[in-house]
């Protein structure tokens, strides 16, 4: 009787105060990048807080990545015409293609200035995704070119996520940023070099006096 009453009480408590589930997150790594105009830089799009080799796992994503096209550029060359531009690597650790079959439907394209769309649809089985997929991994690695001086926020536009059973998933998003500085002028570099050489000379004189 007591056990039955305790169980009933526990069920009531769980219904009234459900244990919050961990929110799935999508973020950029590194979160902040400092570059010089003309640099090439790599930024990873990361999903986290899925189930760790258990449900929920991810079977598909369709994500718009937004950036300032006056500061950052993405080369849209697709040399092998596979639908994925060469400056983007989708699912580089094969978490949506567990056995490396290469059957997934993929695409990565610049759909408008400052908007990159990345898409992946897995054909792996529900059990394989749930049993072998990690809880955090790279959705894509993007190669950006620093084309202008300034700061660009990296953010997420429209998003579609689906689990291994085909059900929609929701997520929270963390922004990233890239700061691009101008190329240092040769005169500035020369002055810095002269200053360092002078400082080294002064220290050398003091050292010689000490030795003598």
Secondary structure, DSSP 8 states (H G I E B T S, - for coil): -HHHHHHHHHHHHHHHS------EEEEEESSEEEEETT-EEEEEEEEE-S-SSSSS-EEEEEEEEE--TTTEE-----TT-SSB-TTEEESTT-SSSTT-----EEEEEEEETTEEEEEEE--S-HHHHHHH--SSEEEEEEEEEE-SSEEEEEEEEEEEEEETTS-B--EEE--EEEEEE----HHHHHHHHHHHHHHHHHHHHHHHHHH-
